[in-house]
Structures are given as structure tokens and as C-alpha cells.
Amino acid sequence: MIEFWFCIGSTYSYLSVMRLAHVEVATGVRFHWRPFNVRTIMIEMDNIPFRTKPVKAAYMWRDVERRAVLYGLLPKLPAPYPLAELERANRVAIIAAAEGWCPAYARESYRRWFEAGEPAGSEPNLSVSIGAAGQDTERVLRLADSDKGKADLDQATEQAKALGIFGSPSFVVDGELFWGDDRLDDAIRWLRQMESGPPD
Amino acid sequence: MIEFWFCIGSTYSYLSVMRLAHVEVATGVRFHWRPFNVRTIMIEMDNIPFRTKPVKAAYMWRDVERRAVLYGLLPKLPAPYPLAELERANRVAIIAAAEGWCPAYARESYRRWFEAGEPAGSEPNLSVSIGAAGQDTERVLRLADSDKGKADLDQATEQAKALGIFGSPSFVVDGELFWGDDRLDDAIRWLRQMESGPPD
């Protein structure tokens, strides 16, 4: 099992969110979806990769686009960025993970954000994505906006920090950290080596 | 042909410098080695990935180490960082590129830096690496420390900037930019697509 730590609001996480179901089928590896708030961690670290760095931001969109095409995705980029409602998007994701409908919710959020230009976490994206996962919007948003909903996201973010996570997406295999959609193959290789045990 | 823009002083460039000769043999792709000063560009952009970010720096060393093992390399990490003599290391690399001995010089510089703990650009690494490439140290250092040697590095750095380069290593295929050792496969794929022409 690989822990998939991600934050709706991260651009490169689009690639992982959209392809993880396929990877699961192709490899037999199971993923545990762990939403958290990467923005809090990045602000604490003064890690601002794009907002003040237009050349790097332009490259990032181009790189995401090229990689998306390799995965059979057709985003319309640049997507609206940064997200105004990142926390709400991820408070819902935390509930979704606890209840078992996180992949469906996250995929629809990202699809609408990256392919239809609707910011994740804001309406109409938020309610439509909850509905697309077969859930009652009112119930879910009441939970997400509660004190417990807020505390649960904070707690997940603290857990991420304790694992040394500083970016999204991150993959964790038995405590070993792999950062970036482009390290997924390395994470799977690590899992296989662990499962096969030490060489004789 | 792929342009390989790199700066001795970048940590991830170790991976590319050490494996490019193998990649060339395995793929038939030729690389044009283009040294530049990435530090100038990163300071201009206020892009400081590691110096003030210990968690990210620790991850970077671990990531470089894991990738190095995949490539059959055995670095002793963390290596001394940042380099005190980054400019001198790259002024020599510019001369080496013009004269055709850049890969040999860069590989020995990185090998001694990452595998023996001797900072690149400083003595004894600098003279030994020039010698290992079959060159006369005194002649090369006189050129490297001349006004022309300094101007040539500045000019290469301006050319990198004009291509949108902001990090090392970067691969450029007919103007298309790929940043990072982990984008080398994408750059090669891009080159193949370009060579095969548009689909009928």
C-alpha cells in the first residue's frame, strides 16, 4: 500500500489524481488517499514556487500540459490559479477519504478545474463534484464547514509535516517519501523491493 | 541533437553529467553540452530551493541518492554545498565545451565532488579534473580567469535566460525546454516525434 498525500490546489497533483485509478489496475498497487493543506506548509517554509516567479510558472503549465498529453488527458491550461477556496476543497476531501468516495470527488474537482476552468473548492465545482461522487451536498458541506471539519484538515496537515512532506503530490511507502507525480514509478519500485524482502 | 544546459554546482546535475555518455550510446541521441551559471539566474528570480529550506534540502539529498543508485552510482551524500567556486568551475567548463573535453572534465569534477567530498571548482578538484581530461592546467586556468573567460560565462548565462531556463540541468530540443534530470526521457521522446514529422 502506498499513501497518496495530495492537496486540491496543487497543479501537478492533477496528473496523479487523474491517473491513479489506471495505475492501480495496471500494477495491482493500492493507494490510501490522504488529503492535506500543502499551502500552510509551503507558507511556513517560505516556499513560493510560482506566484512570484513568472518564468517558472509558465514552464510549470507547459510541463503539466505535456505530461497530461502522455497520460491521455486534455487540459485547458493555464487553469485558474491559485485557488480561492483551497481549504474548503480539502475539508471535503478529508470527509470523502473517511467515507470512501475521495477518488471520485477529487477527479471531478480536478476535471472541472483543469478541463472546464471552474476553480475547485468554489461553486459550482464544489457541489457538482460532491454530487458526482453520489453524495448529498448539504450534508457534506455542513460537516466540512464544522469545527471538526476544520480540525481534521489541520490534523492531516500536521501528520503530513511530521512525515517530512513539503509538496503535493507526495507518495509515502513505509515512511519513505517520494515527492512529485514523476516519482510515482520510484515509489512503486520501492514498494516492490520492500515486499520482496532483502536479498539473500 | 539535444542541448544539455547545466551548471557545475547544481546537485541534480550530477545525475545527468554522470549518465549522459551511457544515454548517448543507448539511444544514439547526441548532446551539446552548454555550461552556464544557474546561480545568477536563481538569485535574480529569488529562487532559493535549499539554503533556507532544510526539510526540502534533506529530501533533495535523499532523492539524489536513490536516483543515483538506480543509475549504478555510489555518491557519499550530502556533498559539500553550496560551492564556493561555482563560477570558476563553469568558466573552465565553457572552455572545455569549446575545445571538446567538457564531458570528461565535468564527470571528473562531479565524481570527486559527490563521491570523494572535494568541492568542484576548488583545488585540488579543479586542477585534477582538468588534468583528467588530458589538458594543461596552467593554460586552461589562465584562459578561465581572463576577462574573456568571465565574459563567455556571462554570455552563456544570458543565452540560457533567453531560452527560459531557470534551473539545472535543462534539456532544450528545438526551443522546447525540459527541466530536470527526470525530464530527459521526455526530451528524447520530443526529439523522436520531431524527427518523425507530423502524422499523415
Interface residues (C-beta under 8 A of the other chain):
Chain A: M45 D46 N47 T52 K53 V55 K56 A58 Y59 R62 D63 R66 R67 L70 G164 F166 L177 F178 W179 D182 R183 D186
Chain B: M45 D46 N47 T52 K53 V55 K56 A58 Y59 R62 D63 R66 R67 L70 G164 F166 L177 F178 W179 D182 R183 D186
